[in-house]
Amino acid sequence: MRARTLTLLLFLTTSLVFGQSKFSEKEVLDDLDALKNTLEETHYNLFAYTSKNEFNERYQELKNGVSKDSLSLLETTNLFQKFTSSVNNGHTWIEFPIQSYMEYAENGGTVFPLELAFENKKALIRKNWSGEDALLPGMEIITINGVSIANIVNQLYPQISAEREYFKNAKIELYSFPRLYWQVFGETDEFSVTIKNNNSEKIYRLKAVPAIDGYEMKRDEVINATRQLDFFEEIAYLRPGGFGGDKEKYLAFIDSSFSEIKTRKSKHLILDLRNNPGGDDSFSDYLVSFLADRPFQWNSKFSLKTSSFLKKHIRKNYDISTDFWQKALSHEDGEIYDYDFEDYQPQPTEKRFYGAVYVLVNRQSHSQATVTAAQLQDYGFATVVGEETAEYPTLFASIFQFTLPNTGIAVNVSKGRIVRVNGSEKQEGVQPDIMIKDHLLDETDEILEGLKQQIGS
């Protein structure tokens, strides 16, 4: 079995919901109430991007729409996603229903055969698994089965938590359009697809492809958490991977990478944070310490909201002897308080890199990857190259996860707020110093190659 499918199956093992596939109407409605109450109690600022009236109206609308005696796991997940996404916060979300999808795929299910990228208000073919060779990457999709792509995407949006349309589109690319199309519209055997190319439109008849053999086994995920060190003459290229996992291995990789970079006497360093899932600041700060010339922070302000629910969660799941969790337990329920991190020290002078540093970003630089790019930019430690990140570097995050009592569906909630190093609270992604668009998120690497040309010139 190929590694990418194995990744899905490994994820499946952490997402099982008690083995249940059906829930009673009462179980679902009780969990919907629990979801609403817990979001209201624990979220740092639930109404930052939606009003209280809109939130309550969405809750009532979804509650009134439950009219069946029982709901499947997929139906229940879809319902709860629609409510959670109404908060419009990318770090408050319910995962894609991977268990339902894998059961469907393993039973011979099929999916739409084209992956899409979203650029300049257009849906473009990113990957073609249909067998129709005339459909090339970059061609625009206008309609599917007579429905405009704009209408279709608007029906996908309620399943996706994000602050803005740009971020929602990036998440469609991340989860993949064929999976989300199945999630919302169900199994479809054939598709009539209107394609626009060179100002002319043509309709193609496409068959759905087997979800596993015709899709999952052929593709790579958009997110790339692999670690890589490479050299292009006087340029060192470092992809640190995600900021999480086995910390000892991560630290060893960073140490050995900078040792090799020093040995090679590289004059330029390209740090690649594209297609990066993010992670923990203790990982990213260690990387930054090799580039810093003074003590630094990863934020200008970090604040948390504590609650009775969170305190119970902390006592059950975390080491309460640490200062971080002790602070959360010591404050009054519902209180928002600042937490100050100690300055992180740069590496000894003999270990630091002193050449020109460039950090690559794109719309798939997520969470801590976005925050780290902003940190490097704000301190002047690096030049940012690429396209605007979909995620904000000043954001509601610091998530914790809980499970709903009846369905066992996992919910991620933002309990904190992070302000980027320069103190800006603008609702925008990291703005590159050198703008190069990442077209189609494919193997043609416009950003890296464009930067290498600029360095060479």
Secondary structure, DSSP 8 states (H G I E B T S, - for coil): --HHHHHHHHHHHTT--TT--EEEHHHHHHHHHHHHHHHHHH-S-TTSSS-HHHHHHHHHHHHHT--SSEEEHHHHHHHHHHHHHTT--TTSB----HHHHHHHHHTT-EE-SEEEEEETTEEEEEEE-SS-TT--TT-EEEEETTEEHHHHHHHHGGG---SSHHHHHHHHHHH-HHHHHHHHH---SEEEEEEEETTEEEEEEEE-EETTTTTGGG---S-----EEEEETTEEEEE---B-S-HHHHHHHHHHHHHHHHHHT-SEEEEE-TTB--B-HHHHHHHHTTT-SS-B-S-SEEEEE--HHHHHHHHHHS-TTSHHHHHHHHS-TT-EEE-----B----TTTS--SEEEEEE-TTB-THHHHHHHHHHHHTS-EEEES--SS-SSEEEEEEEEE-TTT--EEEEEEEEEE-TT----S-----SEE----TTSSS-HHHHHHHHHHH-
